[in-house]
């Protein structure tokens, strides 16, 4: 717990990745996709990535919701990290639940393709079982918003 996964540890083999679709309101449900400690899964760290194309170099405001620990990389550079763990001082105001109120940060984008990579850790002290894990991310100031 509390150890940042190096960007270089993200899987590079295409077979390690699968396409998923976000659920209602942009939730990426890691419990559904890779399992959770409630079912006894051993996976505690998962990566998600996407490509965002920007017509110019810019910085966008982002809201993020998650449970446990999260690290957000843009083009290989860490731009946000946070903890939201029930029972610890790191718990967020949303009752340790996934909420876009959990955190905000600036997403630095270059002109052209930008890789957004997110590492989410499902760890809890003492292998505590729980009801799930996931994340959601919303960018502000996009056309059509």
N, C-alpha and C positions, 0 to 999 in steps of 0.2 A: 504494500500500500504506500502511495506517495512517491513511487519511483516512475519518472517520466520514461515512456518507451521511446527509444531513439527512432527517428523517422526512417533510418536505414533498416529497422527491424520489420517494417511493413512488408508483407509478402509481395514478391515480384512475379511469381509464377501465376500465369492466368488461370490455372486450374484451381488455385486457392480462393478465387473470387467467384461470386455469383451475383446476378442482377436481382435487386429487390425493389419493390415499389413502396414508397412511404404510405402510411395509413392516413386516416382522417387528420386534418390539420397539420400534416407533415411529420407525424410521429414515425420514427424508424424503430420498430419493435424488435430489439435484439433477442428478447426471450423467445419470440416466435421463430426467428431466423436461425439462432445458434444454440438455444436452450438457456436455462437459468439454474442457479444453485437450488431452487425449490425442487427441481426434478433431479438434482444430483449431478448436473452436467459439470465436467471438469474445465470447460472453457471459461476463462476469466477475463481475457482481453480479446477484443475484436476490433477490426479496422473497417471503416467505411470510406469510400472516396467517390468523388464526382468531378466533372470538369465544368467549369463556368467560363463562358466566353464574354469578354468585356470589349466594348468598342473603343475604350480609351483607358489610360492609367487612371485609377481612382481608388478611393477608400469608401467602403460602404459600411453603414451601421448594421450590426447583426445582433439578434437576440438568440439566446440558446437555452434550451432546457435539457436536463439530463439527470440521471441518478448514478451514484458512485463517483468515479473519477473520469475526467475527460481531458483530451489534448487535441487542439485543432492546429493543423499545419496548412499553410498556403504556399504552394510551390516549394515545399521542403522546409519552410521556416515556421517555427512555433509562434503562433499569434495569440493563443488563448489556452489556459489550463485552469481547471477548477475541480473542487470536491463538493459533493452533495451527499453526505453519508449520515443516515439517521442515527441519532444518539451522540453524535460528535459535534464539536463547535462548527464544523464545516457544513452542517445541515443548512439548507436554504429556507427562506421564509414560506415557501409553498408547501410546507409540511413534508419536506424531503421527497417531494414528488416531482415528476417532469413538468416543468412550466417554463414558458418563454420569459418569465420573470426571474429565472435562476441566474442569468448572467447576460451581459452585453459586452461587445468589443468591436473594434474596427477591423474590417476585412480588407487588407490591401490587395488590390488587383492590378495586374499589368495589362497592357493592351494585348488582346489575343486570348489564347487558352490559359486557364489557371487551374491547377490541380488543388482541390480541397480534400484533405485527408484527415480523418478523425479517428483517434484511438479512444475506445471506451473500455474502462476496466470495471468488472463486476465484483471486485473483491470486497469482502466484508470481514471485519475482525473475527477470528475463530471459525471461519467457514460457516457463518450464520446463513440459514436459509431465508429466502425472501420471496416476494411475489413477482419480480421481474426487473428488467432493465431496458433502457433505450435512450433515445435522444431526439430532439427536434431543433431545427435551425431556421430562422426567418431573416431574410435580408430586407432592409428598409430602403425606400427610395427607388424601387424598380417600377418601370412602366407597367400599367395594369393593376397596380396595388390598390 
